[in-house]
């Protein structure tokens, strides 16, 4: 059984709601603008936190009563992504966010899922010397001298 929450030396595992939805890539910015209008999607010293998958295909066949009308062939829509983000367990906020996704989405039946998860939150310890952190590497995420990351 997974505990309700727990801590390690570096982080806390907290219960959150994981909200995810599928959407055509061209819908994502419009939908997420509506979501962050309702909640900042904060995580530590960051906001607008969400995950976007690579593009894939959505498979479906419209039946009688669908806005597209019934079809005999299976549709395979390219360019569909999955977006996910976390919310506090707040029923009123969840209802507002799900409604905003629905209203901003282009689909008649958008795929929106909500699950309870345990998620990590850093305790904000001094991690400046950790050789695995992005600011200590030479990859794309390495900070440059004078950036805002150097200011704190």
PyMOL commands that set and color helices and strands:
alter all, ss='L'
color gray80, all
select helices_A, chain A and resi 25-38+91-104+134-136+148-151
alter helices_A, ss='H'
color red, helices_A
select strands_A, chain A and resi 6-7+11-24+51-52+56-60+75-87+112-122
alter strands_A, ss='S'
color yellow, strands_A
deselect
rebuild
show_as cartoon
